[in-house]
Amino acid sequence: MEMPLTYPGNELRLLYQHGDPAVSLAFEEAIARCGIPTFRVWVTSKCVVIGRFQDVSEEVDVEYCTEKELPILRRFTGGGAVVLDEGVACLAFCLPVQKNPLDVFHALSECVGSAIGAEIDERNNLFVNGKKVSGAAGCKKWGSLFHHLTLLMACDTELMRALTPGSASQCKTGSDAREVRNIGTNMRDVLVRVARNIGNLLDTKVTPGKITQEERSLADYLLREKYAKSEWNFMAIDPLH
């Protein structure tokens, strides 16, 4: 595996977080805006997360989500809709901007794929035995390359019904339960292998770190002004542009 990237640092910060879905997404954006080279792993409670440019009504069964008490949230990157719960590992990478971001995104997803013996397609989805186990999205913004992906470990796939709105199903970009599978492997073991692969890829140390006060303050602001608001989550109106 070759990385088309000259990594200027000698350390990649490793973060592990578990928390509220909206808070977790606010931290994703705060990390991207601050730009500290980071490998973040986070787990959250059940929710639906749609891509930056998606229409809730075309991607999500809102009635089902209300019935199942599934919050509907919007992330700052593109890509398709996903269901998260405590059986899904969310992996995020923040790196310095490069001239070849799509190649970098693909190489990062390959690192994850090789840790679980998965195949990768041109959209950086990962598959095991023909079933999807991971989807990815990324962006180049604020002086950072930001790439994040989900990894189905022990997800309640019944909740995938939230991504099948019926009359608009031809528009959906999310997967349903027939198209996915759980890896079923110990999450810690997988993450150790991913961290090793990333370290080898970047020729750098992956070292446990902490959220900075700047990131924490920014995440609090983003939560209050953006991720806790229906104007952003349902109508994609970004108060911060």
Stockholm file with secondary structure:
# STOCKHOLM 1.0

chainA/1-241         MEMPLTYPGNELRLLYQHGDPAVSLAFEEAIARCGIPTFRVWVTSKCVVIGRFQDVSEEVDVEYCTEKELPILRRFTGGGAVVLDEGVACLAFCLPVQKNPLDVFHALSECVGSAIGAEIDERNNLFVNGKKVSGAAGCKKWGSLFHHLTLLMACDTELMRALTPGSASQCKTGSDAREVRNIGTNMRDVLVRVARNIGNLLDTKVTPGKITQEERSLADYLLREKYAKSEWNFMAIDPLH
#=GR chainA/1-241 SS CCCCCCCCCSEEEEEEEEECHHHHHHHHHHHHHHCCCEEEEEEECSEEEECTTCCHHHHCCHHHHHHTTCCEEECSSCSCCEEECTTEEEEEEEEECCSCHHHHHHHHHHHHHHHHTCEECTTCCEEETTEEEECEEEEEETTEEEEEEEEESSCCGGGGGGGCCSTTGGGCCSCCGGGBCCCCSCHHHHHHHHHHHHHHHHTSEEEECCCCHHHHHHHHHHIIIIITCHHHHHHCCCTTC
#=GC SS_cons         CCCCCCCCCSEEEEEEEEECHHHHHHHHHHHHHHCCCEEEEEEECSEEEECTTCCHHHHCCHHHHHHTTCCEEECSSCSCCEEECTTEEEEEEEEECCSCHHHHHHHHHHHHHHHHTCEECTTCCEEETTEEEECEEEEEETTEEEEEEEEESSCCGGGGGGGCCSTTGGGCCSCCGGGBCCCCSCHHHHHHHHHHHHHHHHTSEEEECCCCHHHHHHHHHHIIIIITCHHHHHHCCCTTC
//
